[in-house]
Amino acid sequence: MAKKHKFHTTKIEHHKDGSATVHHMHEDGEKHDVRHGVTDLDAVHDSMQDHLGQPNEGEGMDEKNEALQAPPPAVPGMMQGK
């Protein structure tokens, strides 16, 4: 199965307070990279899923098949994109 994204590398920088900086590097160049701060490991997983994965059928949906919530915002003060 072919990947459905154009990121070729992801780097995760871990910080002493449990937060991290996630950097998804795009094959079309740095201007398409995504770099942002996250608060904890669960948010690292969410970033990986949001940028690299495809949700399982029904994942993140309520009984009406509507999204449960919007993705969490980036941590203030951290870079979003480049």
N, C-alpha and C positions, 0 to 999 in steps of 0.2 A: 504494500500500500504506500503510495507516495505521500510525502508530508504536505500539509495544507498551509504552511507558512514559509516565509523566506528568511528566517533567522538561521544562522549557521553555528553560532556559539552563544552560550549563556554563561556569564560569570556572576558569582555571588560573593560579595564581600560581607563577612560577618562582623558585627560590632559587639563590644563588651556588654552593652545594655540589652542584648537580645534582638536588636533590630538588624537590618541588613540592607545593602544596596544591591539591586538586581540589574544587570546590564545584559540585554538581549542584543546581539550584534547581527545586523541585517546584511544579506548578501548584496544588496544594491548600494551599500556604502553607509558611512557614519551618519549622514543626515537622516537616515531611516532607522537608526538605532533607537532602542527604548531603554532608558536608564532611570530608575526611580528607587526611592526608599520605601521599605516596608517595615512594619512594627514587630513582626515575629515570624516564626517558621511557617505557621499556617498561611500567612500572607505571601511568603515565598512560594509555597505550593500554588496558591491562587494565581500569582503572576505567571508561573509556568503554565498552568492550565489556560489562563486567559490569552497568552501570547503564542503558545506552542501546541495546545491540545484542542480537541473537539469534545464538547460535553457529551456524556452518555444520554441516551434518550430520557427525557423527563427530568434530568438533573437540574436543580436550581429553579424548578417550576412548582407552582401551587396546583391545587386540584382543578383550576380553570386553565391550566397550561400557560400561565402568565409568569414572567420572571418574578422571583421572590424579592430581590433587591438589586440595586445597581452595584457594580464593582466598587470596592473601597477606593477612596481618593489617595493620591500619593501623600507621603508624609511631608508636612510643610518644611520648606528649606532644602528639599532634595530636588535634583534635576529630573525633569520629565522630558524625554527625547533629548535631542542635542541642538 
